[in-house]
Amino acid sequence: MAVITKKIKLSTEGKTDIIDITSEVSSQLGECQLKKGVVVVFIPGATGAITVLEYEPGLVKDLKEALEVIAPQDGVYAHNKKWGDMNGYSHIRAALLGPSLSVPFINGNLQLGRWQQIIFIELDNRPRSREIILQFSGE
């Protein structure tokens, strides 16, 4: 079994920037030339998240609005009081969504559902440069 690690570099806008990374993950899988296995998609850092979503404007808007209800930007957060960086909401959102996703692949193809795309969500309150780690395990 082979284990191959790759990275995706992104520049984000901040404030719940949602980016479809499916084609990049698929492209990196093609470069690995693995036929079956699993890829782990992971974002290091405490204010980013990885998940799946039907990446269409309505759902992107709905997700942003839902996150604002769950952890509003103007909420009162102990983190903000301690550090003064005003991104307590970002940390809460990231903790709830999670930093990683595992996707199986068969015959060199990601096994996503018809309406699933892999998305990265920038939850910090400012633009960031990010590196998403892809770890492919398979044969």
Sequence and secondary structure as in RCSB ss.txt:
>XXXX:A:sequence
MAVITKKIKLSTEGKTDIIDITSEVSSQLGECQLKKGVVVVFIPGATGAITVLEYEPGLVKDLKEALEVIAPQDG
VYAHNKKWGDMNGYSHIRAALLGPSLSVPFINGNLQLGRWQQIIFIELDNRPRSREIILQFSGE
>XXXX:A:secstr
 EEEEEEEEEE  SSSEEEE HHHHHHHHHHHT  SEEEEEE  SSSEEEEEE  SHHHHHHHHHHHHHHS TTS
  HHHHHH  S HHHHHHHHHH SEEEEEEETTEE   TT EEEEEE SSS  EEEEEEEEEE 
